[in-house]
Amino acid sequence: MSRGRCNRLVRAAWTALIGACLLLPLAGCVTNTVQQVREANTSLASGDSVVVLGRRTRPSASETELDFISCVAKNLGGGADAIRTIPEPEFLDALFPWFEPRTAPANSDDVPGLMQQPALAARLSEIGLRYLVWVDGSTQRTEQTGSLTCSVTGAGGGCFGFLTWENDSSYEATVWDVRTGRSVGKISSDAVGTSYMPAVVLPVPIIAPVRSSACDTLGDQLKVFLQGET
Amino acid sequence: MSSPTGSRWHRNSATPTLYRHGRRFGLAIMVLAGLAGCGATRVSVPATFPAPLVDKLPLHVGVRLDEALTSYKLHDKPEQGTEIEIEVGAAQTALFSTLLNGMFTQSSVVTEAATGVDAVLVPSIQELQFSTPEITKTDYFEVWIRYRMQLYRPDNTLIAEWPLTAYGQANARNYSMQGDQPALQAAALAACRDAMTFFIVQFRTIPAVEAWLRDPTAAAGAPPA
C-alpha cells in the first residue's frame, strides 16, 4: 500500500472515530427518587407567580449550584401547565435587600414579620408572588476509580485507560405560602449515577446526567404539587 | 473554510520547512495558552446595584467620597495561587448613591463644604481581604470589606462613627469552566451588596444615629457612638 493511501486511510479512520464520538448520545444510567410531604393545600390563580431560591446561609459548606436553581425555575416555567416563575436574580434585585444572605428569612414564621414592611408587601403584591420555593442541597462526586493517561508526541497523540466515577445529587425544596406565611410542603429529589470514560486513543465519555435528572424530577414534581394535584 | 495560507499546514514534499514552522507555531500557542492561565487575576466590581426597597427617611443626606475610597484596590500575592487584584473603589460612588437614594427622600454627593443637607456620610475602606479555594481548600472565593462610617452634621460635628464589615462569597463550582476571575468578581460584588444590606439594617439601631433621628436639628453635644 502506498504511503499516500495509507495516510488517507488513517485520516478517514480518525474522522470516523471523532464523528462517532460526537454523534453518539452516550449517557450513563441514573436512579432517581422523589419524595413529597404536603402540609397544606396549594393552588395557583391566574397572575400568581412563584420564585425558586437557593439557600445561601453563610458561611456555607454546600451551597446549591446556581445552574440547578435556574434549571428548576426553567422547568417550572416551561412545558405544559407552565407556572409564572420569576428568575432568582431578578427577584433578589426587586426585593433588595430582604432576601440577601444576611436578611433572608430563615423559616416561614419570619414571613409575616417581613410583610409588615409596607414597601416590601406592596412589591410582593405587585409581582403576584404566591409561593417561595427554597432549594437546599448539592451534587457531590462520591466515588472515583481507574486511571487514564494521555500523551502527545510529534507523530500524534492519544489516551489510554478507563475512568469511572459516581455522582450523587441530593436536593430538597421547601415551599412557603407567602399569603399565609406557612410552610405548605417539602419535596426531595435524589439521583445517583455512574459515569464511565474508556479510552483507546480517543476517550469516549459515557456521562450519567445526575444533576439534570434531579432537576427534571424536582421541577416536574413541584409543578404538580403547586397546582394542587396531589 | 479555505484561506490563502491554509495549504501551508499540509505535509508535502514542497513545503517541509513551512510544516516544521507550523508545528513550532502550534506548540508556541499551546505554551502561551498555558502561561496565560498562570497570570494575575484582576477583577473590578461592576458599578450596578439594586435600589433598596425600604421606607425612606424624610431627610437630605449627602455623601462625601474621597479619592482613597473611589480608587481603592487590593493587590496581593497569596502564598498559594496566583497574584490577585481586586478593584472595588470605582463602584463605591454608585454603591453609596444608590444606597442613600433608596434610604432618604433626598441625597447627593457632596464636597468638603456641604450646605442644604441634614447630614453628611463619610465612608472609608479600612481593609479588604480575600480567600481563594486554593487557600482554604473549600469551593469558595470569599471577600471581606471593612468600612468605617462617619456621619456628620452640616457644621462638621460628628454625629456617629461605626464600623461595618461586609462579606461576600461565591462558589467556584458555579464558574468551573470560566477560571477564577468571574467567581472572585461575584464574591466581591456580593460583599458590596452585603455592605449595602448591613448599612440599611444597622443604621437606625446605632444609638447616636437613633438619637439624631429623633431630633435631626439638635445641636452637637452628645458623645459619638
Contacts between the chains, C-beta under 8 A, distances in Angstrom:
chain1	res1	chain2	res2	distance
A	58	B	167	6.6
A	58	B	169	6.4
A	59	B	140	7.7
A	59	B	142	7.8
A	59	B	169	6.9
A	60	B	169	7.6
A	61	B	138	7.2
A	63	B	139	7.8
A	63	B	140	7.8
A	63	B	169	7.9
A	63	B	171	4.9
A	65	B	171	7.0
A	65	B	173	6.2
A	65	B	174	5.9
A	66	B	171	7.7
A	66	B	174	4.6
A	67	B	174	7.0
A	92	B	50	7.7
A	93	B	50	4.0
A	94	B	50	7.5
A	94	B	53	7.5
A	95	B	53	6.1
A	96	B	50	3.9
A	96	B	51	7.2
A	96	B	52	5.9
A	96	B	53	6.1
A	96	B	193	7.6
A	96	B	196	7.8
A	96	B	197	7.8
A	97	B	52	5.8
A	97	B	53	7.6
A	97	B	193	7.4
A	97	B	196	6.2
A	97	B	197	3.9
A	97	B	200	5.6
A	97	B	201	7.6
A	98	B	53	6.8
A	100	B	193	6.2
A	100	B	194	6.6
A	100	B	197	4.5
A	101	B	190	7.8
A	101	B	194	7.1
A	102	B	194	5.9
A	102	B	197	5.0
A	102	B	198	6.3
A	102	B	201	7.0
A	103	B	197	5.8
A	103	B	201	6.5
A	117	B	54	7.6
A	117	B	55	7.0
A	118	B	55	6.5
A	119	B	53	5.1
A	119	B	54	6.2
A	119	B	55	5.6
A	120	B	53	5.9
A	123	B	53	5.8
A	154	B	23	7.3
